[in-house]
Amino acid sequence: MSEYVPIARADELQDGEMKKVEAGGREILLAKVGESYYAIDDRCPHMGGDLSEGSLEGSIVTCPKHGSRFDVRDGTLVRWTDWSGVKLAAGKLLRSPRGTTSYEVKRDGDKLSIDLAAGHEERRAA
């Protein structure tokens, strides 16, 4: 069952911009890429970084804490961290690599809503 919750106005974001919004007690990253809007959990599943404080290049958001990268279109993990060697191996032992939850964004005129009930669970890179 769909549970669409209003989150923002479409004119609040320009192409290539993102921001944190709250919906249903969750912190959500809302991003605009081209003419499309995307929503994923704002907290990085690696070390809890605030993804909305990171950078957005195309559809890829980079966590400001450890360089983890996610595709805002579906939450897919692109890169676990910018670490290498022993540090990367230890990081993977502490927190297994995983994507983040994504949410369908619906636009009705200038209003944007997300479907909290149909969040797509975290994904791993292929």
C-alpha positions as CSV (number, residue, x, y, z in Angstrom):
1,M,0.0,0.0,0.0
2,S,1.4,3.4,-1.0
3,E,2.1,6.0,1.6
4,Y,3.0,9.2,-0.2
5,V,4.3,11.9,2.0
6,P,4.9,15.5,0.8
7,I,8.6,16.5,1.0
8,A,9.3,19.6,-1.0
9,R,8.3,21.8,-3.9
10,A,9.9,21.1,-7.3
11,D,11.3,24.6,-7.6
12,E,13.4,24.2,-4.5
13,L,16.1,22.3,-6.4
14,Q,17.9,23.0,-9.7
15,D,19.6,20.3,-11.8
16,G,22.5,18.9,-9.9
17,E,21.4,20.0,-6.5
18,M,20.4,18.0,-3.4
19,K,19.1,18.7,0.1
20,K,18.0,16.9,3.2
21,V,14.3,16.7,3.9
22,E,12.4,14.9,6.7
23,A,9.5,12.6,6.0
24,G,7.8,10.2,8.4
25,G,10.5,10.6,10.9
26,R,13.3,9.8,8.4
27,E,16.0,11.9,7.0
28,I,15.9,11.7,3.3
29,L,18.3,13.0,0.6
30,L,16.3,14.6,-2.3
31,A,18.3,15.2,-5.5
32,K,17.4,16.5,-8.9
33,V,19.3,15.1,-11.9
34,G,18.2,16.4,-15.2
35,E,14.4,16.7,-15.1
36,S,14.0,13.8,-12.6
37,Y,13.9,13.8,-8.8
38,Y,15.3,11.0,-6.6
39,A,15.2,10.2,-2.9
40,I,17.4,7.9,-0.8
41,D,18.2,7.7,2.9
42,D,20.4,10.6,3.9
43,R,22.6,8.6,6.3
44,C,25.5,6.7,4.8
45,P,25.2,3.0,5.8
46,H,29.0,2.9,6.2
47,M,29.7,5.3,9.1
48,G,26.5,7.4,9.3
49,G,27.7,10.4,7.3
50,D,25.2,13.0,6.2
51,L,25.0,12.4,2.4
52,S,23.3,15.7,1.8
53,E,26.6,17.4,3.0
54,G,28.6,15.4,0.4
55,S,28.9,16.1,-3.3
56,L,26.7,15.2,-6.3
57,E,28.3,14.4,-9.7
58,G,25.7,13.3,-12.2
59,S,23.6,10.8,-10.3
60,I,26.4,9.8,-7.9
61,V,26.5,11.2,-4.3
62,T,29.8,10.9,-2.3
63,C,29.7,10.7,1.5
64,P,31.8,13.5,3.0
65,K,33.1,11.3,5.8
66,H,34.7,8.3,4.0
67,G,34.1,8.7,0.3
68,S,31.4,6.1,0.0
69,R,29.5,6.6,-3.3
70,F,25.9,5.8,-4.1
71,D,23.6,6.2,-7.1
72,V,20.7,8.4,-6.1
73,R,18.5,6.8,-8.8
74,D,18.2,3.6,-6.9
75,G,20.5,3.6,-3.9
76,T,23.1,1.2,-5.4
77,L,26.5,1.2,-3.8
78,V,29.1,2.4,-6.4
79,R,32.2,2.4,-4.1
80,W,32.3,1.5,-0.4
81,T,35.0,4.0,0.7
82,D,38.0,5.9,-0.6
83,W,40.2,3.8,1.6
84,S,42.6,1.1,0.4
85,G,44.7,-1.8,1.6
86,V,44.4,-2.8,5.3
87,K,42.2,0.1,6.2
88,L,39.7,-0.9,3.5
89,A,39.7,-4.6,4.6
90,A,39.1,-3.6,8.2
91,G,36.3,-1.2,7.2
92,K,34.6,-4.0,5.3
93,L,34.8,-6.2,8.4
94,L,33.2,-3.6,10.6
95,R,30.4,-2.7,8.2
96,S,29.7,-4.9,5.2
97,P,29.4,-3.0,1.9
98,R,25.8,-2.2,1.0
99,G,23.7,0.3,-0.8
100,T,21.0,2.5,0.8
101,T,17.2,2.6,0.6
102,S,15.6,4.5,-2.3
103,Y,12.1,5.9,-2.5
104,E,9.9,6.6,-5.5
105,V,9.4,10.3,-6.0
106,K,6.0,11.5,-7.4
107,R,5.6,15.0,-8.8
108,D,2.1,16.6,-8.9
109,G,2.4,20.1,-10.3
110,D,5.0,21.7,-8.1
111,K,4.6,19.3,-5.2
112,L,7.0,16.4,-4.6
113,S,6.1,13.4,-2.5
114,I,7.8,10.1,-1.8
115,D,6.3,6.7,-1.1
116,L,7.7,5.7,2.3
117,A,5.9,2.3,2.4
118,A,7.5,1.2,-0.9
119,G,11.1,2.1,-0.1
120,H,13.5,-0.2,-2.1
121,E,15.9,-1.8,0.2
122,E,19.7,-1.4,0.0
123,R,21.5,-2.7,-3.0
124,R,25.1,-3.8,-3.6
125,A,27.2,-3.0,-6.6
126,A,27.4,-5.7,-9.2
